[in-house]
Amino acid sequence: MKTTRKRYTGEFKARVALEAIRGDLTLAELAAKHGIHPTMIATWKRQAIAGMAATFSGATEAAKAAGDTEIEKLYAKIGQLVVERDFLSKGFAR
């Protein structure tokens, strides 16, 4: 019998990480409450804190702008390759 790994939604992870950041309960208590391993909660907490830092530093906006520039370059390259393909297909058709 094959067992599959349990997958948690982003909303659930965020809620548990926020509880861990608040510190009202220990990681062991949170793990018992939600039925997951304390190491997983610690990882989600660490990821949440890193994500918050990136949000306030503006790193996500810079990454998005760089991604948009890269997409424009790729579209230009695709256009160039289509023109070359069409040109070469006309030459072979003769």
N, C-alpha and C positions, 0 to 999 in steps of 0.2 A: 504494500500500500504506500503510495507516494503522498508525503505531506508537503503542503505548500507553505511558504513563508507568509506570515501575516503582514499585510500592508496597512499603513495608517495614513489617514488623510492629512493634508497640510494644516487644516483647521484644528484637528485633534493635536497634532504635534505642537502647534503654536500655543494652544490652550495649556498643555502640560508644561511647555517650556516657560510660559509666563508664570505659572504656579511655582515652578522651580526658582525663577528669578526673584519672585516675591519673598521666598524663604520662609513662609508660614509653616511648611512641613519639610521634613528632611527628605533626601532623595529616596531613602528606603521606605518612608511612609507614603510618598507619592507613588512609588513602584507598586506597593501593596494596594493602594487605592485604585490604580488604573490597570493593574495586572501586567505590567511590563518590567523589564530589567532596569535597574538603576543606572547602568552604564549608558543605556539608550537615552534616558532622560538627561543625563549629563551632556551627551553629544548634542541633543536638540537644544539644550540651554546654550551651549557654546556657539552653535550655529545661529541661534536667534540673536545673541549679543553681537556676533560678527556682522550679521545682516543689518542690525540697527546702526552700527558704526558706518557701514557703507551707505546707508540711506542718508544719514546726516552729513557725510563727507562729500556727497555729490558724485561719488565714483560710479554710480549706476547711470547717471546722465552722460558722463564722459564715455562709458562703455557703449551706451546706446548710440551716441554720435559717431563713434568709431565704427560700430556695426553698420550704420546707415551709409557711411563712406565706402565701406567694403562692399556693400550690396550694390552701390552705384557702379563701382569698378567691375564687379562681376557681370552686371547687366550689359555694360559696354563691351566686355570681352565676348559675351554670348552673341551680341549683335555682330561683332566683327567675324566670329566664327560662322555665323549663318550666311553672311555675305560671301565669305570665302567658299563655303560649301556650295552655294548656289552658282558661283562663278565656275568652280571646278566641274560641277555636274553638267553645265552647259557645254564645257569643253569636251567632256567625254561622250556627250550625246551626239556630237557631230561625226 
